[in-house]
Each structure stands twice: as C-alpha cells, then as structure tokens.
C-alpha cells in the first residue's frame, strides 16, 4: 500500500508541476483535469471515498469545464 501511495503522490507532484509550467491555457485545463483525477485516486487510496468522489466531480470535470467555457467565451466561440 505504501508503494501505491508513494507512486500516486509522485504523479500528483509531477502533474502539478506540469500545470504550473504549461503556458497554453487549453493544455493547462487538460492538465488540471488529470491533476483532479490523480488527487481523486489518492483520496480513494487513503480510504476517503466521499472526498475522492467530490474531487473527481469538481477537480476533473467542473473546473476544467469552466476554464474551457471561459476560454471559448474570450476567443469568441460561445455567444
């Protein structure tokens, strides 16, 4: 179990760094979605099931969707 937690934490740190380093907002939104999924997996592995489900819904679906809609609105894609 410790190997799983260590691996997931390393992946979370790596993807978090990728989110910060990326300059394109579209790619950042996709990386934020992956970051939310990895955090959900981490919470699931430490048996915080309710937090994991909330993180997956908010961090992997709702937040990237809001970012993508805002980008589309700024670029003139959504009326």
Biopython code that builds the backbone (N, CA, C, O; Angstrom):
import numpy as np
from Bio.PDB.StructureBuilder import StructureBuilder

atoms = [
    (1, "UNK", "N", (0.820, -1.196, 0.000)),
    (1, "UNK", "CA", (0.000, 0.000, 0.000)),
    (1, "UNK", "C", (0.866, 1.263, 0.000)),
    (1, "UNK", "O", (0.513, 2.260, -0.630)),
    (2, "UNK", "N", (1.980, 1.221, 0.694)),
    (2, "UNK", "CA", (2.853, 2.384, 0.740)),
    (2, "UNK", "C", (3.453, 2.696, -0.626)),
    (2, "UNK", "O", (3.681, 3.860, -0.955)),
    (3, "UNK", "N", (3.708, 1.660, -1.421)),
    (3, "UNK", "CA", (4.244, 1.873, -2.762)),
    (3, "UNK", "C", (3.206, 2.596, -3.629)),
    (3, "UNK", "O", (3.547, 3.493, -4.399)),
    (4, "UNK", "N", (1.942, 2.198, -3.495)),
    (4, "UNK", "CA", (0.874, 2.850, -4.248)),
    (4, "UNK", "C", (0.758, 4.317, -3.855)),
    (4, "UNK", "O", (0.667, 5.184, -4.724)),
    (5, "UNK", "N", (0.759, 4.605, -2.559)),
    (5, "UNK", "CA", (0.648, 5.987, -2.101)),
    (5, "UNK", "C", (1.829, 6.824, -2.577)),
    (5, "UNK", "O", (1.656, 7.962, -3.013)),
    (6, "UNK", "N", (3.023, 6.260, -2.491)),
    (6, "UNK", "CA", (4.205, 6.977, -2.948)),
    (6, "UNK", "C", (4.160, 7.266, -4.433)),
    (6, "UNK", "O", (4.506, 8.363, -4.870)),
    (7, "UNK", "N", (3.734, 6.285, -5.207)),
    (7, "UNK", "CA", (3.635, 6.464, -6.652)),
    (7, "UNK", "C", (2.607, 7.531, -7.009)),
    (7, "UNK", "O", (2.861, 8.388, -7.856)),
    (8, "UNK", "N", (1.453, 7.475, -6.366)),
    (8, "UNK", "CA", (0.406, 8.455, -6.648)),
    (8, "UNK", "C", (0.857, 9.857, -6.233)),
    (8, "UNK", "O", (0.594, 10.822, -6.951)),
    (9, "UNK", "N", (1.525, 9.983, -5.098)),
    (9, "UNK", "CA", (1.999, 11.294, -4.666)),
    (9, "UNK", "C", (3.052, 11.855, -5.617)),
    (9, "UNK", "O", (3.068, 13.056, -5.885)),
    (10, "UNK", "N", (3.922, 11.003, -6.123)),
    (10, "UNK", "CA", (4.917, 11.460, -7.100)),
    (10, "UNK", "C", (4.234, 11.922, -8.385)),
    (10, "UNK", "O", (4.615, 12.938, -8.966)),
    (11, "UNK", "N", (3.229, 11.175, -8.824)),
    (11, "UNK", "CA", (2.482, 11.578, -10.020)),
    (11, "UNK", "C", (1.729, 12.888, -9.795)),
    (11, "UNK", "O", (1.688, 13.737, -10.685)),
    (12, "UNK", "N", (1.135, 13.057, -8.615)),
    (12, "UNK", "CA", (0.434, 14.302, -8.292)),
    (12, "UNK", "C", (1.409, 15.479, -8.332)),
    (12, "UNK", "O", (1.096, 16.531, -8.888)),
    (13, "UNK", "N", (2.584, 15.299, -7.743)),
    (13, "UNK", "CA", (3.587, 16.369, -7.752)),
    (13, "UNK", "C", (4.053, 16.672, -9.172)),
    (13, "UNK", "O", (4.230, 17.836, -9.530)),
    (14, "UNK", "N", (4.250, 15.644, -9.974)),
    (14, "UNK", "CA", (4.718, 15.855, -11.346)),
    (14, "UNK", "C", (3.667, 16.580, -12.179)),
    (14, "UNK", "O", (3.989, 17.526, -12.898)),
    (15, "UNK", "N", (2.424, 16.148, -12.087)),
    (15, "UNK", "CA", (1.363, 16.777, -12.878)),
    (15, "UNK", "C", (1.094, 18.197, -12.373)),
    (15, "UNK", "O", (0.793, 19.084, -13.172)),
    (16, "UNK", "N", (1.196, 18.422, -11.075)),
    (16, "UNK", "CA", (1.060, 19.773, -10.536)),
    (16, "UNK", "C", (2.125, 20.705, -11.087)),
    (16, "UNK", "O", (1.849, 21.863, -11.403)),
    (17, "UNK", "N", (3.335, 20.197, -11.198)),
    (17, "UNK", "CA", (4.415, 20.980, -11.788)),
    (17, "UNK", "C", (4.147, 21.258, -13.260)),
    (17, "UNK", "O", (4.407, 22.359, -13.746)),
    (18, "UNK", "N", (3.632, 20.268, -13.966)),
    (18, "UNK", "CA", (3.305, 20.444, -15.386)),
    (18, "UNK", "C", (2.234, 21.518, -15.558)),
    (18, "UNK", "O", (2.312, 22.321, -16.487)),
    (19, "UNK", "N", (1.233, 21.542, -14.670)),
    (19, "UNK", "CA", (0.181, 22.551, -14.748)),
    (19, "UNK", "C", (0.778, 23.950, -14.619)),
    (19, "UNK", "O", (0.381, 24.870, -15.335)),
    (20, "UNK", "N", (1.721, 24.103, -13.714)),
    (20, "UNK", "CA", (2.328, 25.415, -13.495)),
    (20, "UNK", "C", (3.230, 25.817, -14.661)),
    (20, "UNK", "O", (3.279, 26.990, -15.030)),
    (21, "UNK", "N", (3.940, 24.856, -15.238)),
    (21, "UNK", "CA", (4.914, 25.151, -16.285)),
    (21, "UNK", "C", (4.252, 25.439, -17.631)),
    (21, "UNK", "O", (4.762, 26.249, -18.405)),
    (22, "UNK", "N", (3.135, 24.794, -17.917)),
    (22, "UNK", "CA", (2.471, 24.984, -19.212)),
    (22, "UNK", "C", (2.032, 26.439, -19.380)),
    (22, "UNK", "O", (1.623, 27.091, -18.419)),
    (23, "UNK", "N", (2.123, 26.929, -20.602)),
    (23, "UNK", "CA", (1.737, 28.310, -20.899)),
    (23, "UNK", "C", (0.413, 28.413, -21.647)),
    (23, "UNK", "O", (-0.271, 29.432, -21.551)),
    (24, "UNK", "N", (0.048, 27.390, -22.379)),
    (24, "UNK", "CA", (-1.192, 27.410, -23.144)),
    (24, "UNK", "C", (-2.372, 27.089, -22.217)),
    (24, "UNK", "O", (-2.393, 26.022, -21.604)),
    (25, "UNK", "N", (-3.351, 27.992, -22.106)),
    (25, "UNK", "CA", (-4.475, 27.750, -21.191)),
    (25, "UNK", "C", (-5.274, 26.484, -21.499)),
    (25, "UNK", "O", (-5.794, 25.846, -20.584)),
    (26, "UNK", "N", (-5.376, 26.117, -22.766)),
    (26, "UNK", "CA", (-6.101, 24.902, -23.123)),
    (26, "UNK", "C", (-5.390, 23.673, -22.573)),
    (26, "UNK", "O", (-6.026, 22.783, -22.008)),
    (27, "UNK", "N", (-4.090, 23.626, -22.737)),
    (27, "UNK", "CA", (-3.322, 22.498, -22.195)),
    (27, "UNK", "C", (-3.325, 22.510, -20.677)),
    (27, "UNK", "O", (-3.324, 21.452, -20.048)),
    (28, "UNK", "N", (-3.328, 23.701, -20.079)),
    (28, "UNK", "CA", (-3.419, 23.788, -18.623)),
    (28, "UNK", "C", (-4.743, 23.209, -18.130)),
    (28, "UNK", "O", (-4.774, 22.523, -17.108)),
    (29, "UNK", "N", (-5.823, 23.476, -18.837)),
    (29, "UNK", "CA", (-7.127, 22.943, -18.436)),
    (29, "UNK", "C", (-7.133, 21.422, -18.492)),
    (29, "UNK", "O", (-7.695, 20.769, -17.612)),
    (30, "UNK", "N", (-6.517, 20.858, -19.515)),
    (30, "UNK", "CA", (-6.445, 19.402, -19.611)),
    (30, "UNK", "C", (-5.555, 18.820, -18.516)),
    (30, "UNK", "O", (-5.854, 17.760, -17.966)),
    (31, "UNK", "N", (-4.465, 19.512, -18.203)),
    (31, "UNK", "CA", (-3.582, 19.049, -17.135)),
    (31, "UNK", "C", (-4.261, 19.161, -15.769)),
    (31, "UNK", "O", (-4.058, 18.310, -14.903)),
    (32, "UNK", "N", (-5.068, 20.210, -15.576)),
    (32, "UNK", "CA", (-5.821, 20.346, -14.318)),
    (32, "UNK", "C", (-6.806, 19.193, -14.164)),
    (32, "UNK", "O", (-7.022, 18.700, -13.057)),
    (33, "UNK", "N", (-7.398, 18.767, -15.265)),
    (33, "UNK", "CA", (-8.311, 17.629, -15.224)),
    (33, "UNK", "C", (-7.584, 16.356, -14.794)),
    (33, "UNK", "O", (-8.084, 15.601, -13.960)),
    (34, "UNK", "N", (-6.413, 16.125, -15.361)),
    (34, "UNK", "CA", (-5.607, 14.967, -14.966)),
    (34, "UNK", "C", (-5.180, 15.074, -13.507)),
    (34, "UNK", "O", (-5.165, 14.077, -12.785)),
    (35, "UNK", "N", (-4.835, 16.278, -13.078)),
    (35, "UNK", "CA", (-4.463, 16.519, -11.682)),
    (35, "UNK", "C", (-5.623, 16.167, -10.737)),
    (35, "UNK", "O", (-5.413, 15.559, -9.688)),
    (36, "UNK", "N", (-6.834, 16.553, -11.116)),
    (36, "UNK", "CA", (-8.014, 16.227, -10.305)),
    (36, "UNK", "C", (-8.272, 14.737, -10.226)),
    (36, "UNK", "O", (-8.648, 14.219, -9.174)),
    (37, "UNK", "N", (-8.069, 14.046, -11.338)),
    (37, "UNK", "CA", (-8.246, 12.591, -11.337)),
    (37, "UNK", "C", (-7.211, 11.927, -10.434)),
    (37, "UNK", "O", (-7.538, 11.016, -9.673)),
    (38, "UNK", "N", (-5.963, 12.382, -10.520)),
    (38, "UNK", "CA", (-4.918, 11.800, -9.672)),
    (38, "UNK", "C", (-5.176, 12.072, -8.192)),
    (38, "UNK", "O", (-4.947, 11.200, -7.353)),
    (39, "UNK", "N", (-5.646, 13.267, -7.869)),
    (39, "UNK", "CA", (-5.989, 13.550, -6.473)),
    (39, "UNK", "C", (-7.149, 12.672, -6.009)),
    (39, "UNK", "O", (-7.170, 12.212, -4.868)),
    (40, "UNK", "N", (-8.112, 12.446, -6.899)),
    (40, "UNK", "CA", (-9.214, 11.543, -6.562)),
    (40, "UNK", "C", (-8.719, 10.130, -6.297)),
    (40, "UNK", "O", (-9.197, 9.468, -5.375)),
    (41, "UNK", "N", (-7.769, 9.665, -7.095)),
    (41, "UNK", "CA", (-7.178, 8.340, -6.876)),
    (41, "UNK", "C", (-6.438, 8.299, -5.546)),
    (41, "UNK", "O", (-6.507, 7.310, -4.817)),
    (42, "UNK", "N", (-5.726, 9.383, -5.235)),
    (42, "UNK", "CA", (-5.010, 9.431, -3.950)),
    (42, "UNK", "C", (-5.991, 9.369, -2.782)),
    (42, "UNK", "O", (-5.796, 8.592, -1.847)),
    (43, "UNK", "N", (-7.040, 10.181, -2.832)),
    (43, "UNK", "CA", (-8.019, 10.169, -1.745)),
    (43, "UNK", "C", (-8.707, 8.814, -1.634)),
    (43, "UNK", "O", (-8.999, 8.352, -0.531)),
    (44, "UNK", "N", (-8.962, 8.185, -2.761)),
    (44, "UNK", "CA", (-9.555, 6.854, -2.747)),
    (44, "UNK", "C", (-8.608, 5.844, -2.091)),
    (44, "UNK", "O", (-9.047, 4.963, -1.353)),
    (45, "UNK", "N", (-7.312, 5.978, -2.365)),
    (45, "UNK", "CA", (-6.346, 5.027, -1.809)),
    (45, "UNK", "C", (-6.129, 5.208, -0.308)),
    (45, "UNK", "O", (-5.697, 4.276, 0.370)),
    (46, "UNK", "N", (-6.426, 6.400, 0.216)),
    (46, "UNK", "CA", (-6.341, 6.582, 1.674)),
    (46, "UNK", "C", (-7.711, 6.424, 2.327)),
    (46, "UNK", "O", (-7.908, 6.807, 3.480)),
    (47, "UNK", "N", (-8.652, 5.859, 1.579)),
    (47, "UNK", "CA", (-9.987, 5.492, 2.041)),
    (47, "UNK", "C", (-10.838, 6.693, 2.452)),
    (47, "UNK", "O", (-11.619, 6.617, 3.400)),
    (48, "UNK", "N", (-10.679, 7.781, 1.741)),
    (48, "UNK", "CA", (-11.552, 8.946, 1.902)),
    (48, "UNK", "C", (-12.449, 9.000, 0.665)),
    (48, "UNK", "O", (-12.283, 9.849, -0.212)),
    (49, "UNK", "N", (-13.397, 8.074, 0.623)),
    (49, "UNK", "CA", (-14.197, 7.862, -0.574)),
    (49, "UNK", "C", (-15.045, 9.090, -0.913)),
    (49, "UNK", "O", (-15.135, 9.470, -2.080)),
    (50, "UNK", "N", (-15.668, 9.714, 0.089)),
    (50, "UNK", "CA", (-16.513, 10.872, -0.181)),
    (50, "UNK", "C", (-15.696, 12.047, -0.716)),
    (50, "UNK", "O", (-16.144, 12.761, -1.614)),
    (51, "UNK", "N", (-14.511, 12.245, -0.170)),
    (51, "UNK", "CA", (-13.635, 13.305, -0.660)),
    (51, "UNK", "C", (-13.164, 12.983, -2.074)),
    (51, "UNK", "O", (-13.056, 13.879, -2.911)),
    (52, "UNK", "N", (-12.882, 11.710, -2.345)),
    (52, "UNK", "CA", (-12.433, 11.304, -3.676)),
    (52, "UNK", "C", (-13.511, 11.576, -4.719)),
    (52, "UNK", "O", (-13.216, 12.093, -5.796)),
    (53, "UNK", "N", (-14.739, 11.236, -4.411)),
    (53, "UNK", "CA", (-15.823, 11.481, -5.366)),
    (53, "UNK", "C", (-16.031, 12.971, -5.600)),
    (53, "UNK", "O", (-16.254, 13.401, -6.732)),
    (54, "UNK", "N", (-15.957, 13.756, -4.532)),
    (54, "UNK", "CA", (-16.090, 15.208, -4.677)),
    (54, "UNK", "C", (-14.957, 15.778, -5.510)),
    (54, "UNK", "O", (-15.188, 16.642, -6.356)),
    (55, "UNK", "N", (-13.740, 15.309, -5.286)),
    (55, "UNK", "CA", (-12.582, 15.795, -6.033)),
    (55, "UNK", "C", (-12.685, 15.440, -7.507)),
    (55, "UNK", "O", (-12.328, 16.247, -8.366)),
    (56, "UNK", "N", (-13.163, 14.256, -7.805)),
    (56, "UNK", "CA", (-13.293, 13.865, -9.205)),
    (56, "UNK", "C", (-14.337, 14.729, -9.906)),
    (56, "UNK", "O", (-14.128, 15.160, -11.040)),
    (57, "UNK", "N", (-15.455, 14.981, -9.238)),
    (57, "UNK", "CA", (-16.504, 15.793, -9.857)),
    (57, "UNK", "C", (-16.040, 17.236, -10.038)),
    (57, "UNK", "O", (-16.199, 17.808, -11.116)),
    (58, "UNK", "N", (-15.471, 17.823, -8.997)),
    (58, "UNK", "CA", (-15.085, 19.224, -9.065)),
    (58, "UNK", "C", (-13.767, 19.403, -9.807)),
    (58, "UNK", "O", (-13.680, 20.219, -10.724)),
    (59, "UNK", "N", (-12.733, 18.642, -9.417)),
    (59, "UNK", "CA", (-11.403, 18.856, -9.959)),
    (59, "UNK", "C", (-11.188, 18.307, -11.344)),
    (59, "UNK", "O", (-10.361, 18.833, -12.090)),
    (60, "UNK", "N", (-11.901, 17.273, -11.711)),
    (60, "UNK", "CA", (-11.669, 16.649, -13.012)),
    (60, "UNK", "C", (-12.740, 16.991, -14.037)),
    (60, "UNK", "O", (-12.529, 16.798, -15.234)),
    (61, "UNK", "N", (-13.898, 17.501, -13.582)),
    (61, "UNK", "CA", (-14.970, 17.778, -14.530)),
    (61, "UNK", "C", (-15.384, 19.254, -14.495)),
    (61, "UNK", "O", (-15.308, 19.939, -15.515)),
    (62, "UNK", "N", (-15.814, 19.740, -13.347)),
    (62, "UNK", "CA", (-16.404, 21.076, -13.274)),
    (62, "UNK", "C", (-15.387, 22.189, -13.528)),
    (62, "UNK", "O", (-15.643, 23.079, -14.339)),
    (63, "UNK", "N", (-14.250, 22.155, -12.856)),
    (63, "UNK", "CA", (-13.251, 23.214, -13.021)),
    (63, "UNK", "C", (-12.703, 23.274, -14.445)),
    (63, "UNK", "O", (-12.687, 24.358, -15.029)),
    (64, "UNK", "N", (-12.250, 22.155, -15.036)),
    (64, "UNK", "CA", (-11.786, 22.251, -16.431)),
    (64, "UNK", "C", (-12.887, 22.705, -17.397)),
    (64, "UNK", "O", (-12.608, 23.419, -18.361)),
    (65, "UNK", "N", (-14.130, 22.297, -17.143)),
    (65, "UNK", "CA", (-15.232, 22.724, -17.994)),
    (65, "UNK", "C", (-15.428, 24.234, -17.907)),
    (65, "UNK", "O", (-15.640, 24.888, -18.928)),
    (66, "UNK", "N", (-15.361, 24.791, -16.704)),
    (66, "UNK", "CA", (-15.484, 26.240, -16.551)),
    (66, "UNK", "C", (-14.331, 26.969, -17.226)),
    (66, "UNK", "O", (-14.535, 28.016, -17.840)),
    (67, "UNK", "N", (-13.125, 26.425, -17.118)),
    (67, "UNK", "CA", (-11.968, 27.042, -17.774)),
    (67, "UNK", "C", (-12.148, 27.011, -19.289)),
    (67, "UNK", "O", (-11.909, 28.015, -19.961)),
    (68, "UNK", "N", (-12.563, 25.876, -19.828)),
    (68, "UNK", "CA", (-12.750, 25.761, -21.275)),
    (68, "UNK", "C", (-13.864, 26.677, -21.782)),
    (68, "UNK", "O", (-13.741, 27.268, -22.854)),
    (69, "UNK", "N", (-14.947, 26.796, -21.016)),
    (69, "UNK", "CA", (-16.021, 27.708, -21.414)),
    (69, "UNK", "C", (-15.564, 29.156, -21.373)),
    (69, "UNK", "O", (-15.926, 29.947, -22.244)),
    (70, "UNK", "N", (-14.768, 29.511, -20.364)),
    (70, "UNK", "CA", (-14.240, 30.872, -20.293)),
    (70, "UNK", "C", (-13.295, 31.155, -21.459)),
    (70, "UNK", "O", (-13.323, 32.243, -22.034)),
    (71, "UNK", "N", (-12.469, 30.187, -21.804)),
    (71, "UNK", "CA", (-11.568, 30.359, -22.956)),
    (71, "UNK", "C", (-12.355, 30.525, -24.246)),
    (71, "UNK", "O", (-12.014, 31.362, -25.082)),
    (72, "UNK", "N", (-13.396, 29.739, -24.407)),
    (72, "UNK", "CA", (-14.219, 29.848, -25.610)),
    (72, "UNK", "C", (-14.911, 31.206, -25.673)),
    (72, "UNK", "O", (-15.033, 31.792, -26.749)),
    (73, "UNK", "N", (-15.359, 31.701, -24.540)),
    (73, "UNK", "CA", (-16.027, 32.999, -24.493)),
    (73, "UNK", "C", (-15.030, 34.111, -24.830)),
    (73, "UNK", "O", (-15.363, 35.031, -25.576)),
    (74, "UNK", "N", (-13.825, 34.035, -24.295)),
    (74, "UNK", "CA", (-12.812, 35.049, -24.559)),
    (74, "UNK", "C", (-12.411, 35.039, -26.031)),
    (74, "UNK", "O", (-12.221, 36.096, -26.633)),
    (75, "UNK", "N", (-12.285, 33.871, -26.599)),
    (75, "UNK", "CA", (-11.866, 33.743, -28.001)),
    (75, "UNK", "C", (-13.010, 33.944, -28.977)),
    (75, "UNK", "O", (-12.799, 33.931, -30.190)),
    (76, "UNK", "N", (-14.220, 34.131, -28.465)),
    (76, "UNK", "CA", (-15.359, 34.420, -29.335)),
    (76, "UNK", "C", (-16.087, 33.205, -29.840)),
    (76, "UNK", "O", (-16.818, 33.303, -30.825)),
    (77, "UNK", "N", (-15.915, 32.038, -29.194)),
    (77, "UNK", "CA", (-16.550, 30.822, -29.666)),
    (77, "UNK", "C", (-17.951, 30.605, -29.130)),
    (77, "UNK", "O", (-18.745, 29.913, -29.767)),
    (78, "UNK", "N", (-18.281, 31.176, -27.979)),
    (78, "UNK", "CA", (-19.603, 30.976, -27.367)),
    (78, "UNK", "C", (-20.334, 32.296, -27.390)),
    (78, "UNK", "O", (-19.786, 33.322, -26.989)),
    (79, "UNK", "N", (-21.586, 32.277, -27.864)),
    (79, "UNK", "CA", (-22.384, 33.509, -27.959)),
    (79, "UNK", "C", (-23.143, 33.735, -26.688)),
    (79, "UNK", "O", (-23.872, 34.720, -26.572)),
]
sb = StructureBuilder()
sb.init_structure("model")
sb.init_model(0)
sb.init_chain("A")
sb.init_seg("    ")
for serial, (resi, resn, name, xyz) in enumerate(atoms, 1):
    if name == "N":
        sb.init_residue(resn, " ", resi, " ")
    sb.init_atom(name, np.array(xyz, "f"), 0.0, 1.0, " ", f" {name:<3s}", serial, name[0])
structure = sb.get_structure()
